[in-house]
Amino acid sequence: METFVLYIVSSLLADKPKTLKIGLITVGVFVSIAFFKLWWQKHFGFDYAEREWLVSSDSWRTHIINTGIRYFSIFTDASNFGACMGLITLVYTIIGIHTRNKRLLYYYLAVALMGLIGMFMSGTRGAIIIPIAGTALYCLLCKNIKIFATTALIGILVVSFFSLTNIGEGNAFIRRMRTAFRPTEDASFNVRVENRKEVAAYLEKHPWGVGINESIPKLWKRGDIYEEGTLPPDSYYVRIWIQTGYMGLNLYLAILVVVLLRCCYIVMFRIKNKELYHILAAMTCGVFGVWINGYTGEAMNTAPTDFLVIASLAFIMNGPYIDKQITQEKSI
């Protein structure tokens, strides 16, 4: 219900150039606060409430691991933090590069740098797909050979760095991110594959899923004792799959595809102002990256990442109206 209300409110308020500019600056301020908290956790450790959460929820098992600590700043968990920072890195890098105002250029690029550092320090491997997938889409949206070639080259270099080299292997965060490009060698990935096989087998008899907020039961062996539990969804799309079955998942994905195509159409053919064009293209790419990340995590349905997605979609859908206002202001 909260998400539905947020969609309505965002669509009504995110319709002015000034609102867009203030929104970008405000999000940058919150990113700075999150980065400061990240720095504090790195140098001074977790506070009492954070330690209590790590212990009481057994989250220490996924946040304090042999490859190092996965930091989560002020977010719900490291997975959500990493995905959000991946979104920030992509969006603010594109916007910063195409901003004419030098002060804003430095500000946006500084925010993008904080996002990049935060993404790596979260240790969330799936988050790296956000800038990669978003960059790939941006290559298609830019309609400029030079930008296309430069963006494609950067994307190829990044993928090659992680998949074909061992540079920076001594750094725990780079080493952990690199495992995302070698999934078959990762134990966590293999466990997810096995869990999804069990989900598929169970849903063969439940084509419409197990119901909203329900889960698939499973017996877990703890030593010589079997305990009742549930299969972890591991990602947002698997959660949708479990709760609504194949029919619900296919319908949900179809809706996302329609929305994405509509966003791409608006950006490519309805926006005339170049600076606004790149801002909305960056937001479209960011939303696309987060949706792709939904295959490995649940950030796309977790605050504040879902808030950023909703606000971005509102600005994109209102893009032609914002573009018209900019044109009128220039003519005056």
N, C-alpha and C positions, 0 to 999 in steps of 0.2 A: 504494500500500500504506500509506504514512504517513497519507494522508487517511482511509482506511478505519479504521485503528487509532485515529485521533483521534476519529472518530465514536463508536466503541465506548467509549473512555475518557471522553469528554464525557458520554455518556448515563448512565454509571455514577456520575460525580462531581457533575454539575450538577443536584442534586436537593434542595437545602436552601436555605432563605431566607438563612442566613448566608453560604453559598457564593455566592449571587447578589449579595449586597451587597458582599462582598469582591472578587468578580470585577469589578463595576462600578468600584470604587475603584481596583483594580489597573490596569485598562485605562486609567483616567484618568491614572495615574502614567506609564505608557508613552507616552501621548499628550503629556504634559508634556515628557518626554525628547525625543520626536520634534520637538516645537515648538522646544525649545532648540537642537537641531541645525539646524533650519530657520533660526532667527535667526542662528546662527553662519555658515551658508552665505551668508545674505543680506549680512551685514556684513563677513565675513572671507574669503569665497570657499570654494572646495572644497579639501579636503586632498589629499595626494599620491595616495592610493589612489583617491579619487573622480576626480581628473583622469586617472589612468591608465586607469580604466574608461571614461571618456567618450571617450578617444582610441582605445584599443585595440579597443573594440567599435563604434566609429563612432556611439556614442550622442549625441555632441555635435551631430550633425545634427538630432536631434529634441528636444534639451534646451537648446541655445543657438541660438535662432532670432531672426529679425528683430523679433518682437514682445516679446522679452525672454527672460530665463533661466527655464527650468522647473525649480524646485527639487524635490528628492526626499528630503531629510532622510536618515533611516537606512533607507529602503526600497529595493527593488530598482530602481525607476525612478519617474519622475514620474507615470505613469499609475496605477500601483499606489498611490502615496502619495495622489494626489488622490481616488481612489475610496474608500480607507479613511477619509480625512478627511471625505468626504461622508457616509459611514455614521455616523461619530462625531458629526458635526453634527446629523444628524436624530435619532438615538437619544437623545443626551444632552440635547438641547433638550426633547424630549417628556418624558423622565424628570424633568428639572429642574423643569419647570413644575408637575408633579404630585407633587413631593416635599414632605412636610410639614416635615421637618427642615431648618431654615434653613441650617445649615452645609453640609449635603449639597446643598441647593438652589444655593447660591453655587458650590460645588465643581463640580457637574454643568454649570451654565451656563458656568463658566469653561472647562471642558473642551470644551463645544460651541463656544465662541468661538474657541478655539485650533484646533479642527477646521475651522471656517469659514475662518479666515485661511489655514490650510494648504491647503485645497481650492483657494482662489483662487490662491495662490502656486505651486501645482503646475502651473498653466496647463493642466490636464486638462479640456477642455471637456465631455467625456462624463460627468464626475463630477457635474455639476450636476443630471443626471437623477435621481440617487439621492435627494436631499432632496425634489425635486419629485414623483417617482413615489411615494415613501414617504408624503409628505403627503397625496397623493390617496387612498391606501389607508387612511390614518389617519382620513380623513373618513368612510369607510364603517364602520370598526371602532368608532369612539368611541361611537355610539348616544346621542349627546347633541346636541341642536339647537344650543345655544350654542357648544360646542366645534367642531361641524361648520361652523357659519357663520363662526366666527373663523378656523379653519384654512383653509377654502376661500378666504376673503378674502385671507389672507396669501399663499396660493399664487397667486391671480390677480394680486396686486400684484407678486409676484416675476417671474412670467412676463411681465407687461406691461412691467415695468422693462427687461427684457432684450430683448424682441421689438419693443416699440412706441416706445421712447425711445432717445436717444443720451446720456443722463445718465451722467457718469463716463467718457466716451469717452477722456479724457486719461490714464486709468489703464490701463497695459498689461494687467493681469490681468483687469479688467472688460471691456476691449475684446476680449480673446481669448475670454473666456467668452461674450460676446454673439454671436460667430460661430456658436456651437452652435445658436442660434435662427434663424440665416439660413444653413442648410447649403449651399444651392445656390450661394452666393457664395464658398464656401470651397474652395480647390484640393485640400486634403487629402481632403475628403469626396468630391469628384468622382473622385479617384484610387481611393478605396475602392469606389465604385460600379462603376467600370470593371473593377477586379480581381475583384469578385464576379460580374460578367457572365462573365468568363473561367472562374471556378470553376464556375459553373452549366453552361457549355458543356462543360467537361471531365468533369463528373460525370454528364452525360447517358449516357455510356458506362460509368460506374462507379457504379451505384446504391448500392453498399455502401461507397463511399469508397475511399481509397487505402491504408488500413491505419493502425493505431495508430502514432503518432510518425513517420508518413510525410508527404510534402508533394507538391504539384503542381509538376512541373518547368516552367521557362520560360526563354527566351533573353532576356537583357537587353542592350540596345544601349548601349555606352559609347563615344561618339564614332563611329568607323568600325569598332569591334570588337564582336562579339557574345560575351557571357559567359553561361555556364550558371548558372542560379539557380533559385529557387523562388518561387511566388506567396506573398506574405505573407498570413497569415490575417486580420490586422487586428483580430480580436475572438475571444472564446472560442467563441461559437456558430459562427462560420465555421470555426474549427479543428475543432470536433466534426463539422461538416458535411463538411469535406474528408476527415477520417479515417474517418468511419463512414457517409457518404452521407446521403441523404434519410431512409432508414429509421432510422438511428441518431439523427439529429438530432430527428426527430419523437418517438421513444421517450424521448429525454432530456428534451425539453420537456414531454411528458406527465407524466413523473415529477415534474418541478418543479411543475407545476400541481396535482397531487394533494397534494404536500407542503404547498404554500401554502394550499390549501383546508383541509387538516387543521389547520394552524396558526391560520387565521382562525376555524375552528369552536371550537377550544380557547379562544382568547382571548375570543370573543364569548359563549360559552354555558357554559363550564366553570369560569371564574375568577370568584370572588365578591369577593375582596378588591380594593378599588378601586386602591390603590397598585400592587399586583402586576399588576393588569389593565393599567394604563398602561405599566408596564415591559415586559411581554410584548408588548403592542401595538406599542410602539416598536421592539422587536427584530424583530417580524414585518415591520414597514414597512421597517426597515433591510435585512433580508434580501431583501425584494422589490425594493428600489431597487438593490441590488448585482446581482441577477439581471437586471434591466432594463439595467443598465450593461454586462452581458456582451455586448450587441449592438455596443458600440463599443470594448471593452477586454477584458483577460484577468485583471483583478484578482480576480474571483470564484474563480479557481483558483490564486492566487498568495499565498504567505505574506506578511504575517500576516492579510491581509483574509479569506482563506478560513478561517483559524482562528476569527476573530470570527463568521463566518457559521455555522460548525459549532457553536460554543459557544452561540450564540443559539438555534439549532434545538433543541439539547439542553435548554436551560432552558424553551423553549416547550412541547416535548413532555412534559416533566416538570412542567409548570405546574399541573395538577390536584393532583398529589401535594404540591407546594410550598404551594399554596393550602390544602390540608387541614392541613398542619403549622402554618401561620399561624393558622388557625381554632382549632386545639387549644391553641396557646400563649396565645391571647387568653382562651379559656375557663378555662384554669388560672389 
